[in-house]
Amino acid sequence: LITHTSQPTMAEAAPAGAGAAADLKSGPFGVLYDAVKGNTQILVNVRNNHKILARVKAYDRHFNLLLEDVKEMWTETSKGGKSGAANKSKRGTAVNKDRYVSKMFLRGDSVVLIVSNPAGLAAQQQ
């Protein structure tokens, strides 16, 4: 499909010889590229306030992620007991929960933040 726009397309704006693959190696995608190349873990914050610690096997320009060795972590707040004057000051207790998933496809529109695992990078450099 060829369209005419006033702004150059990504292919036109990129330097000669640089393809779409080069765009997915630099900038914000650099963290993912390094994680795939070095097989290091990343921490992903997703929209339901869950945190995902995993190794990235593949990704695309939409931030869709193919993950392995996934640990998903979240906090649930239990509801208070009987409603009464004595229990009004005591809210539900926060309980940390987690689960392990061997392989996961994470759709990119749920990704909020991606951070490389600093402990993994420090161990790799030594």
Steps between C-alpha positions, in 0.01 A plus 500: 500500500648832397367821651606859468536697821662827588722329759758240395427140589733308732671340201556838335621665821752224576849531354580303187570135572324503837197277515216444741719258697741782584212699651428217742859493631540860618310753705230363730532158337865482604410356840307217334771442240767469770278266704446268201865509400634443853215275619456728804185563702278804474237637735176599327234711669161428342166682509332285765779601742666159472877476467657241271860381534603295197745428219410640158514265203347733241324837464357726233436870440171485693685378812337158469733277702570128487624417850654196672552410867234750602436600861188715533463696825210705635339616823144422601319679780256286692169655589438590862297263719164587652405864474494653843643790695798292613592390145470839330858594583633163380503467124571182312852366517729510198613158384787458252429231243698353214489222244739333259426457129748322271407689178284807452394728216441849638302736278676834461205725587515379861869595542558812711871484584795273421817499712805282449598291803788694661607202716526281190702760310743550791562126530551475123762778495714337770 
